[in-house]
Amino acid sequence: MTTEAIVCDERINGSVALITDGRFSGATRGAAIGHVSPEAAAGGPIAFLEDGDLISYSVENRTINMTGIHGVPCTVEEATAELAKRAEKGILPREKRKGFYKLYTDHALSAMKGAGLE
């Protein structure tokens, strides 16, 4: 229901898009890009974005670019340096997982590779 909440909120509709490496049920409205790959958990393009960062994206060119840091527009060089600094800290560790959830998170392939198991 996240995309529905964005579309129904007059303050953010038209200025907020949902971009995720998550999956959608198919019932989505508004600007939403799912199945981003490589996935954030693998250090992909959305792994080190933080709340308030500005981005631009092109569905046609299959790109996501950081264009601002915490709401302040920046150059490509500044964005690259900031993302590199954040990458040095690494991706936040996941909680311990068991059972089928562990099997899935350890072996699921990206949507770009068919979303099956390796």
N, C-alpha and C positions, 0 to 999 in steps of 0.2 A: 504494500500500500504506500510505499515511499514516494513513488512517482505521482500517485494520486494526491498525496499531501502537498507536493511541490506545485502541481497544476492548480490546486484549489486555493492556495495562499496567494492573494493578490500582491503581497509585498515582494515575493520572490519569483512568481511565475514569469517566465521570459528572461530571467537573469541567472537562474540556477539550473544546472544540468546534473544528472546523476551519472557518474562514471564508476564502474565497479568491475572487479574480476569475479564477481558473483554471478549467479544464474538468475534468470527471470522465468516466471511462470507463463509468460505470454500476454498477460493482462497488464499492459503498461501504457501510460499516456505521457506525452510531453517529451522533453529532451532527455533521453536515457540511452546510455551505451553500456552494454553488458558483455560479459565473456571476454574482457580485455586480456590480451595475451602478448608477451609473457606475463604471467600473473604477478600480482604484487608480492606474494609470498616467495616468489623466485627472484625478486629484485627487479621486476619489470618497471615500466615507465610510471606507474602510480605508487610504487612502494614507498617513496620518501616524501610525497606531498603531505603537507600539513594543513589543518584548518586555516582558512584565510588566504592560502596561496592562490594566485591567479593562474589560470591555464587557458590555452587556446587549443582547439582540436579540429581535425579535419577527418570526417568519416571517409571521404573520397580518397585522401592520401594516407589514411590509416596512421595518423600521427596525434600525439598528445605532447604539448610543450608547456613548460612552466614559463609564465610571462610576468609573474610578480611574486614577491616574498611577503607573506603576511599582509596582503592587501596593497603593497606598494609596487608599482610597475618596475621591472628591471630589464637589463639587457640579457641577451643569450649567454654571454660570458658570466654575468653575475648569477644567473639561474644555474648554469652548469657547475660553478664553484660551490654554490649552496647545496645542490643535490649531492655533490661529491663529499662535502663535509658531513651531511646527514648519513650518507652511505657508510662512512667510516665507523659510525656508531652501530651499524648493522640493523637488521630487521628485528623487531621485538620478538622475543622467544614465545613460542606457543605453549599453552598449558598441556600437560600430559594427556594423551589420548589412549583409549583402549578399544578393543573389539573392532567392529566394522568401521567405526569412525576413524580409528588409527589406520586400518587397511586402506580406506579411501584417501585420507590425507597423505599417507606415505607413497601411494602408488597411482593416484588418479592422474591422467594425462590432461593437458590443457585442452580447452575447447578447440583450439587451432589444430590439435592432433586427434580430434574425434571424441574427447571427453571420456574415453574408456580407461582401462587400467593397463599399466605397463607390465 
